[in-house]
Amino acid sequence: MKTLCKNLILFGILLMTIPGSGQAITCKLSGQIIGRDSKTLILFKSTEDPDRDTKTFIPINNGKFEYTLTAPFTEAYFLIFQDDLEMGSYRYIYFFPENGTTVFKLHSKAELEKDEIIGGKLTSEYYNFLKLNKDANQTQKKAITDSTAELKKRDEYFSAEFKVQQAKQKIAYEKSISANSNENDFEISVAETKILQQMMDRGEYVTQKGKALNDKMDSITVLENRHRLDYIQNNLSLVSYFLLIKITERLESYRGITANDILTVAPKYIKKYPDHPYTKMIVVMLEGLTNIKVGGKYYDFSASALNGKFYKLSEVIDGKYAVIDLWATWCGPCILGSRNLLPIYEEFKEKGFTICGVAREYKNTDALKYRIEKEKFPWINLVELDDQNQIWSHYGVQGGGRKFLVDNKGVILAIEPSADDIRKILSERLNQ
């Protein structure tokens, strides 16, 4: 592991000295839309977020579209339908642009299996892999899916406790979006949703019969994930590199694949594609996998407060026990978690404890200004605007945020601890 970490550092230095040398490509996108009346497609790189990044709109006229894409590197892109995005439910239509033409035949949501994306070796490789991975266990998965559907039909799949919580969450959510809702309604909705999610995380949402079927499906999922990893290990292509990036971004979602698996295979790609954008991304993510763990050292960074003053994290927390609170104004559970830190902060702030908040915001800080003023968090609050410092990637965090408790030497004691966990640890170490 030490040798691997040294190699990653060397590759990181290499990336800072090698300019991008990818050969520009020109790819014509030509498509036909069948069975749906959508007017616009939106184009993104695979590394972009449809809800936040700049959009490239492609009009659909009489069920057809054309667009010429010029790209400095060969990497994965995707299309989504604008009307799907506006509804908040969309699918990614991936392809790899290469010189020439990529042809799309895209069907309605009811007939997605009929979609065709043809053009270029990499796009063919990607969809051939997906088909093989899907077909390998199709019969077993269908049998489990059918059995699950039958259980749901007989109302024997979801647990009684979960159904009660679902009803409470639904009432709270509908009240929070009603015309006369207030901040308290929103908070109740977030709290009820969090309880629902916790029940799902603990597996309490299903009956014993449902759990047995879920366990069978999980076993197949592990086999599929291991097959995906084997493919990545044995086929060093840009398609495999893309698959590796997606796994590393959401490693917790890929049962059967560990951080050590990623740390073992990634250097092969870093070596083969030293100046590709994926390499710059994965070096940062590997740093998070290697260092951000209980017993590891926190990642140091600099970021500004709302008044424009820059702070270095180490200058704020070194020598103290601290919570590094990564959150966002659009993450309800993050805000509730930060509120739970208030009494702990007041109890231990004179005993060698502090908190440093960092909010992940996009485009502007208007929402952050409002939230800080409302919550009155008394600790230093910094902002990560448009992921400019890649703080979330360095910490291996997706989505809204996560909390890290570190000791007075900068060693991580706990990741996403509860308020009770934090109070217990601080009581043991600071009340002496």
Stockholm file with secondary structure:
# STOCKHOLM 1.0

chainA/1-432         MKTLCKNLILFGILLMTIPGSGQAITCKLSGQIIGRDSKTLILFKSTEDPDRDTKTFIPINNGKFEYTLTAPFTEAYFLIFQDDLEMGSYRYIYFFPENGTTVFKLHSKAELEKDEIIGGKLTSEYYNFLKLNKDANQTQKKAITDSTAELKKRDEYFSAEFKVQQAKQKIAYEKSISANSNENDFEISVAETKILQQMMDRGEYVTQKGKALNDKMDSITVLENRHRLDYIQNNLSLVSYFLLIKITERLESYRGITANDILTVAPKYIKKYPDHPYTKMIVVMLEGLTNIKVGGKYYDFSASALNGKFYKLSEVIDGKYAVIDLWATWCGPCILGSRNLLPIYEEFKEKGFTICGVAREYKNTDALKYRIEKEKFPWINLVELDDQNQIWSHYGVQGGGRKFLVDNKGVILAIEPSADDIRKILSERLNQ
#=GR chainA/1-432 SS CHHHHHHHHHHHHHHHHSCCCCCCEEEEEEEEEESCCCCEEEEEETTSCTTTSCCEEEECBTTEEEEEEEESSCCCEEEEEHHHHHHTCCCCEEECCCSEEEEEEEECGGGGGGCEEECSHHHHHHHHHHHHHHHTTHHHHHHHHHHHHHHHHTTCSBCHHHHHHHHHHHHHHHHHTSTTCCHHHHHHHHHHHHHHHHHHHTTTTBCHHHHHHHHHHHHHHHHHHHHHHHHHHHCCSHHHHHHHHHHHHTGGGSTTCCHHHHHHHHHHHHHHCTTSHHHHHHHHHHHHHHHSSTTSBCCCCEEEETTSCEEEHHHHHTTSEEEEEEECTTCHHHHHHHHTTHHHHHHHGGGTEEEEEEEEECSCSHHHHHHHHHHCCCSEEEEEETTTTCHHHHTTCCSSCEEEEECTTSBEEEESCCHHHHHHHHHHHHCC
#=GC SS_cons         CHHHHHHHHHHHHHHHHSCCCCCCEEEEEEEEEESCCCCEEEEEETTSCTTTSCCEEEECBTTEEEEEEEESSCCCEEEEEHHHHHHTCCCCEEECCCSEEEEEEEECGGGGGGCEEECSHHHHHHHHHHHHHHHTTHHHHHHHHHHHHHHHHTTCSBCHHHHHHHHHHHHHHHHHTSTTCCHHHHHHHHHHHHHHHHHHHTTTTBCHHHHHHHHHHHHHHHHHHHHHHHHHHHCCSHHHHHHHHHHHHTGGGSTTCCHHHHHHHHHHHHHHCTTSHHHHHHHHHHHHHHHSSTTSBCCCCEEEETTSCEEEHHHHHTTSEEEEEEECTTCHHHHHHHHTTHHHHHHHGGGTEEEEEEEEECSCSHHHHHHHHHHCCCSEEEEEETTTTCHHHHTTCCSSCEEEEECTTSBEEEESCCHHHHHHHHHHHHCC
//
